[in-house]
Amino acid sequence: MSSSDHAACKPPKGTVNSHQGVAPGAQDVHFVQTGPNSIQVVTIYPDEQTANSARDKQEAVRAQASVEMPVAYLSEVRGRIFAHNM
């Protein structure tokens, strides 16, 4: 995605901006629609310790969502941000 594409991507009206319930301690959370029935969640934490401490809450949210909603959790990837452009 180019920087101009990024600038044009604004959340639609009615988008929930609070992410502390699903990602405590996170600096930012992006819910990216990757297909008609799929999303990718990108969560930005200030440091590895904060990310690790949020893991239990995330696991509880995923478990509840899989029971209450027609969703499937497919995978998790963790890593460091090595480039950032605003």
Beta strands, then each sheet from edge to edge (+ up, - down):
strand 1: 28-35
strand 2: 38-44
sheet 1: 1+ 2-
end
